[in-house]
Amino acid sequence: MSEVATVATGWGLTFVVIVTYSLWVVSRGRSIGRELGIGEAQPSGLEQESDLSPDT
């Protein structure tokens, strides 16, 4: 295996490990948030304003 192939393989594996770990962290954070009731869907300010009747 050439030096270029070795370096490319190392970078590729590093990228895969970092992406996999990032996805795991996000998944774990969401599951913990659900357990604690954090981040539940709530209407945004824009949706709340659209529910109001117009002033005219």
Secondary structure by P-SEA (a helix, b strand, c coil): ccaaaaaaaaaaaaaaaaaaaaaaaaaaaaaaaaaaccccccccaaaaaaaccccc
